[in-house]
């Protein structure tokens, strides 16, 4: 039987996933269809009622992939309840009568390269370790480069004189990444992109609103799960700072979160997932004179519920506007847009009267 | 010729319109039911609100849940969300106001102000708990007209306790209490009180309500609810005679501040407006796209998640 590998979607990260598996696994890769209301409906139908929303999204994607003849599924989750998704989803999908193999690349919330190698070896017994290391290195670098460019665009997109220039350059780079042959080529197209975006003229930065978005990782990184908040903010001319990305979660969190914990005098524990990190980000945003904070989470996200009280207290003390949004399977975004619009108007009023 | 400005607030239940002059005095106003068809409601509203002699219409603003649609239809120069409009309208009458409580048909809001600046706000999140829609659906169940609700509630000396927080529980509480034989006025008073408690538990949680407090929106016309707000907050909330029009006044002021040069006219009777909803089959999102057709010409569409459902396609 032909091996067909599938993985869940999260923003643009399907690109590096696709790259890694296609180089190393000697199997067909099924890039999952974009998340749509149908995906969400499917996921919601077979999920436990009080599970957090990313579970429903990923389960829906898996079902759609299995329907398209995928037989090897990859999950990459850990840290909070995400760590149990693997077992539960496997059971639900097996009960639905699908036949497949299911692997979790993250064990106990940590990125374990040995484990990843073992899994890849199982999928492709002919795997050469040198080749595996080389392409993993390229993939990691690809993620780093993507995140670096994304951060820059989020912060600066509203200042560009002609709308869409930065985004087009980014698209070009991603297109080149798709079939990159060597690390040298990857770095070359990244540097080219970086040079191009630095050359784009930017307007006066002082007049625009600066906002930080924090919260639960999946909701922040998958546009369908957050009602495309980054696009809404960008179109309203808001410069956005987002801390959470895959580079941070997989490669930097271990070190940095210890530093964050030291910096927070009143917090003694990590509180699971990114709860403590988000408290640190709140402090960062307040200290760096941002204009507002939007905290997003999927419903039933326990770590983020835990930090909401602390964040709202911190913001109240420093007179920082903050808005808490909870996302679930709702697909209408009229009320959502009203709330964001009002939040931005409020910030603008405050800014004018400073 | 003096300038005047039109503000229209199209809510889920009622449609409000005002015409103000340059000094923000109300020249004309009207309040009608939306009856789930905002276009017809606005046509009716505009027919009753003619521009007074000696005035020239220099701005149109729309707010409320149908603001986008009606904004297009009237050619408005300002289309703003309800929060900003309510705050602007209220500050015009009560410049030192610190807290605005607003209960409308499907939305309820709380707005905290400091020196005339919005510093915090909250809107009800998921359900209809503590909104006008809950009161009006229960008034039908009890068989009391919604306009008599408040005065009946005032007669009660012993309001029944009804679960505040969730309308589903409130409703089952209400049915049980009615079956136990409580008087109608006690039940009505209990309902009014539950709206107040519901509102304060859901929206005002963790916020300091500083005086002066202004209460507005359609439900502020209900004297029963006003009484229980006074009782629970242990203060006297201000209810303006025009409290139901605040949003419309606010957006009219904003359209005046916008200083637009475009020409406005209200001859919308001859113009044929149509909205067509259809399910876009471009992808499996199946977006419900609303297309707005003015005199058989497609002018805008919304509801689409991607380019496939936009006007150009």
Interface residues (C-beta under 8 A of the other chain):
Chain A: X33 X34 X36 X37 X38 X39 X228 X312 X319 X321 X326 X334 X335 X338 X339 X341 X342 X345 X346 X349 X350 X353
Chain B: X65 X80 X81 X82 X83 X84 X115 X116 X117 X118 X119 X120 X121 X123 X125 X206 X283 X284 X285 X286 X305
